[in-house]
Amino acid sequence: MASPSEIENLQARNRRVELDKAWETSKTRRAILAVSTYLILVIFLVLINAPNPFVNALVPTFGFLISTFSLSFFKSWWAKTLYKP
């Protein structure tokens, strides 16, 4: 039988796992990553003197966002069809 400290450790671990899972799928995380991606791309495009850096940085940023939305679909498909524990 598990000791009280082992149970507390398992519960703490479960809370961390749930927090990590919630963060990975959160809209806040996606927004932070999208804004960061956009700003980094704007800076890069300005440094290389690319035309319309503020507009051109939108394309890869939207591509990133679309990929994050489609990943949950592919994860579900993978788990049902390919994953064999």
MIKOLVEX-406555 format. One record per residue (C-alpha): y, z, x; chain; residue number from 1; residue in one letter. Coordinates in nm, 3 decimals, padded with zeros to 5 digits, always signed. Last residue first. Layout:
// residues N
north/up/east/mol/seq/type
Y/Z/X/A/NUM/a
...
This chain:
// residues 85
north/up/east/mol/seq/type
+00.129/-02.650/+00.077/A/85/p
+00.113/-03.020/-00.022/A/84/k
+00.458/-03.169/-00.078/A/83/y
+00.450/-03.540/-00.160/A/82/l
+00.468/-03.588/-00.536/A/81/t
+00.622/-03.289/-00.711/A/80/k
+00.814/-03.136/-00.419/A/79/a
+00.932/-03.477/-00.299/A/78/w
+01.060/-03.573/-00.646/A/77/w
+01.244/-03.243/-00.678/A/76/s
+01.396/-03.282/-00.331/A/75/k
+01.493/-03.641/-00.409/A/74/f
+01.686/-03.534/-00.718/A/73/f
+01.849/-03.244/-00.531/A/72/s
+01.948/-03.486/-00.255/A/71/l
+02.130/-03.718/-00.496/A/70/s
+02.425/-03.484/-00.545/A/69/f
+02.466/-03.420/-00.172/A/68/t
+02.448/-03.792/-00.098/A/67/s
+02.723/-03.869/-00.348/A/66/i
+02.948/-03.612/-00.181/A/65/l
+02.887/-03.758/+00.165/A/64/f
+02.960/-04.109/+00.046/A/63/g
+03.277/-03.981/-00.118/A/62/f
+03.388/-03.842/+00.219/A/61/t
+03.279/-04.159/+00.397/A/60/p
+03.508/-04.369/+00.171/A/59/v
+03.798/-04.123/+00.143/A/58/l
+03.887/-04.135/+00.512/A/57/a
+04.004/-04.494/+00.467/A/56/n
+04.273/-04.385/+00.222/A/55/v
+04.433/-04.121/+00.443/A/54/f
+04.380/-04.328/+00.758/A/53/p
+04.560/-04.635/+00.619/A/52/n
+04.524/-04.854/+00.931/A/51/p
+04.341/-04.705/+01.228/A/50/a
+04.558/-04.574/+01.510/A/49/n
+04.264/-04.419/+01.698/A/48/i
+04.416/-04.072/+01.672/A/47/l
+04.513/-04.125/+01.306/A/46/v
+04.155/-04.224/+01.221/A/45/l
+04.016/-03.916/+01.395/A/44/f
+04.260/-03.681/+01.224/A/43/i
+04.190/-03.839/+00.886/A/42/v
+03.816/-03.817/+00.948/A/41/l
+03.834/-03.449/+01.038/A/40/i
+04.043/-03.379/+00.728/A/39/l
+03.806/-03.568/+00.496/A/38/y
+03.494/-03.404/+00.636/A/37/t
+03.651/-03.059/+00.605/A/36/s
+03.756/-03.129/+00.246/A/35/v
+03.408/-03.256/+00.158/A/34/a
+03.234/-02.966/+00.335/A/33/l
+03.451/-02.707/+00.161/A/32/i
+03.397/-02.878/-00.176/A/31/a
+03.021/-02.898/-00.129/A/30/r
+03.004/-02.531/-00.029/A/29/r
+03.212/-02.429/-00.332/A/28/t
+02.995/-02.640/-00.561/A/27/k
+02.701/-02.422/-00.463/A/26/s
+02.353/-02.558/-00.389/A/25/t
+02.317/-02.434/-00.032/A/24/e
+02.509/-02.115/-00.112/A/23/w
+02.272/-02.020/-00.395/A/22/a
+01.969/-02.076/-00.173/A/21/k
+02.120/-01.871/+00.109/A/20/d
+02.203/-01.588/-00.133/A/19/l
+01.851/-01.598/-00.279/A/18/e
+01.701/-01.584/+00.071/A/17/v
+01.929/-01.294/+00.169/A/16/r
+01.841/-01.102/-00.151/A/15/r
+01.469/-01.165/-00.088/A/14/n
+01.504/-01.030/+00.266/A/13/r
+01.673/-00.715/+00.138/A/12/a
+01.395/-00.669/-00.119/A/11/q
+01.131/-00.718/+00.148/A/10/l
+01.299/-00.465/+00.378/A/9/n
+01.330/-00.215/+00.092/A/8/e
+00.959/-00.259/+00.014/A/7/i
+00.871/-00.206/+00.380/A/6/e
+01.090/+00.108/+00.386/A/5/s
+00.919/+00.244/+00.074/A/4/p
+00.576/+00.196/+00.234/A/3/s
+00.349/-00.085/+00.123/A/2/a
+00.000/+00.000/+00.000/A/1/m
